[in-house]
């Protein structure tokens, strides 16, 4: 029951171990921005180039972020960004792909 009396000393929003993780936090932010961009642009058929490329880069940055992540909160955000990136990437591929309209 002593753990109930111990204060929560977790420093930042994503650093649940109390240590700074600037690379992991940067990868998290980049993955979330790319995922949101890819997901939103996937809703428009003519933006398939933006959607597929941002989705692909978001998947790659999210995968690397998952590989080096050390906190649960960071992994949670990366999974959200990876999911949005994947949906945007696949819809962008379905609408024309990475080079659709450029190579005939």
C-alpha positions in Angstrom: 0.0 0.0 0.0 3.0 2.2 0.1 2.7 2.9 -3.6 -0.5 4.8 -3.0 1.4 7.4 -0.9 4.2 7.8 -3.5 3.8 10.9 -5.7 3.8 10.7 -9.4 7.2 12.0 -10.5 6.8 11.4 -14.3 8.2 14.6 -15.9 6.9 15.1 -19.4 3.9 14.1 -21.3 5.6 11.3 -23.2 8.5 10.5 -20.8 6.9 8.1 -18.3 10.3 7.1 -17.0 11.2 10.7 -16.0 13.9 11.0 -18.6 13.9 13.2 -21.7 13.5 11.4 -25.1 13.9 14.1 -27.8 14.4 11.8 -30.7 11.5 9.6 -29.8 9.2 12.6 -29.2 10.3 14.1 -32.6 9.5 10.9 -34.4 6.2 10.7 -32.7 5.3 14.2 -33.7 6.4 13.7 -37.3 4.5 10.4 -37.6 1.3 12.0 -36.2 1.6 15.0 -38.6 2.3 12.7 -41.6 -0.5 10.3 -40.6 -3.1 13.1 -40.2 -2.0 14.6 -43.5 -2.1 11.3 -45.3 -5.5 10.4 -43.8 -7.2 13.7 -44.7 -5.7 13.9 -48.2 -6.8 10.3 -48.9 -10.4 11.6 -48.8 -9.8 13.5 -52.0 -9.3 11.4 -55.1 -7.0 14.0 -56.9 -4.6 14.2 -54.0 -3.5 10.6 -54.2 0.2 11.6 -54.7 0.3 13.5 -51.5 -1.7 10.9 -49.6 0.5 7.9 -50.8 3.8 9.6 -50.2 3.0 11.1 -46.8 1.5 7.7 -45.8 4.7 5.8 -46.9 7.0 8.2 -45.1 4.7 8.1 -42.0 4.8 4.3 -42.0 8.6 4.4 -42.2 9.1 7.0 -39.5 6.5 5.3 -37.3 8.2 1.9 -37.6 11.6 3.3 -36.7 10.0 5.2 -33.8 8.4 1.9 -32.6 11.8 0.2 -32.8 13.6 2.8 -30.6 10.7 3.8 -28.4 11.1 3.3 -24.6 7.8 4.6 -23.2 4.3 3.3 -23.4 2.8 6.7 -24.1 5.2 7.2 -27.0 4.2 3.8 -28.5 0.5 4.6 -28.1 0.9 7.8 -30.2 3.1 6.1 -32.7 0.4 3.4 -33.2 -2.2 6.1 -33.9 0.1 7.8 -36.4 1.0 4.5 -38.0 -2.6 3.6 -38.4 -3.6 6.9 -40.0 -0.5 6.7 -42.3 -1.4 3.2 -43.4 -5.0 4.0 -44.1 -3.9 7.1 -46.1 -1.2 5.2 -47.9 -3.5 2.4 -49.0 -6.3 4.7 -50.1 -3.7 6.8 -52.0 -2.5 3.6 -53.7 -6.0 2.7 -54.6 -6.7 6.1 -56.1 -3.6 6.2 -58.3 -0.5 5.3 -56.4 2.9 6.8 -55.8 3.4 7.7 -59.5 -0.1 7.7 -60.8 -0.6 10.3 -63.5 3.1 10.9 -63.8 4.1 7.6 -65.5 1.7 6.5 -68.3 
